[in-house]
Amino acid sequence: MQNPFESGHIKNYILLYASVVVIMILFFIATTLFNEVEVIEKKEFNTYIEKKVVVDDIEKESSKPIFKLLDKAY
């Protein structure tokens, strides 16, 4: 195998490396230019909790039986 430094092929390797870097930079620029960034509105949740005292409903529900029996036994 020949030494690339002595045979003059090092220019080709440097040119290949530089072309890959330039292509990567061009793709980066293209993606930043044509990429539309959507503005997302911040969602704020209501942290205020209304305290409702419903004593009558709890008493009415507790007096009703959970299961309803049939009128006739089959």
JOMOKA-V794545 format. One record per residue. N is the residue number from 1. PHI is phi in whole degrees, -180 to 180 (NA if undefined). Layout:
BEGIN
n:phi
N:PHI
N:PHI
END
This chain:
BEGIN
n:phi
1:NA
2:-88
3:-77
4:-67
5:-71
6:-85
7:-86
8:91
9:-78
10:-61
11:-63
12:-67
13:-66
14:-67
15:-65
16:-63
17:-61
18:-65
19:-68
20:-65
21:-65
22:-64
23:-64
24:-63
25:-66
26:-65
27:-65
28:-64
29:-65
30:-64
31:-71
32:-76
33:-78
34:-94
35:-88
36:-88
37:-92
38:-84
39:-89
40:-102
41:-75
42:-76
43:-92
44:-116
45:-93
46:-73
47:-96
48:-79
49:-111
50:-83
51:-96
52:-111
53:-102
54:-122
55:-90
56:-66
57:-66
58:-66
59:-68
60:-68
61:-69
62:-74
63:-81
64:-80
65:-72
66:-73
67:-109
68:-102
69:-84
70:-74
71:-69
72:-114
73:-97
74:-101
END
